[in-house]
Amino acid sequence: MVTSEYAMGLIATVAFAGLLFKVVTSGPVKAALQAVVESALDVQF
């Protein structure tokens, strides 16, 4: 990529990562992920 294209791609990637972080750490999503992990750890082998 040309330098300006590289910079725009990097900015878009960082913005997407920030948005994804906000979604994953939001209340409902965080609770759902926690429930999935807890149920996976509670499985009897």
N, C-alpha and C positions, 0 to 999 in steps of 0.2 A: 504494500500500500504506500501511497504517497504520504508524506508526513502529516498533512492536514486531514487526510482520510483516516490515518492511524489515530490522530487525536480525537476525531469525531467518534470513531469506533470505541475508543477507550472511555470517552465521556458517556456514551450510550450504555456501555457495559457496566460502568459504575452506577449509573442511574438505575438500571435494571436490578442490580444487586441490592441497592438501597431499598427499592420498592419491594423486592422479594423479602428482605429482612424485616421490613415493617409488617408485611402480611403474615409472615411466619411467627413473629413475636406478638401479634395481636391476640387479644383475649380468647376468642372462640377457637382460633386455629391452634393456639398454644395448648388449650385445654384438650382439644381433640388429639393432638400429637402425644400429649402426656397420657391420655387414656389408652392409646394404642401401645405405647411403650410399657405401661403398667400391666396391660393385659398380656403382652408378650412375655414379660418377666414372671407372670403368675402361672404360666403353663406348667403342668406337671409332666415330668419326663419319665 
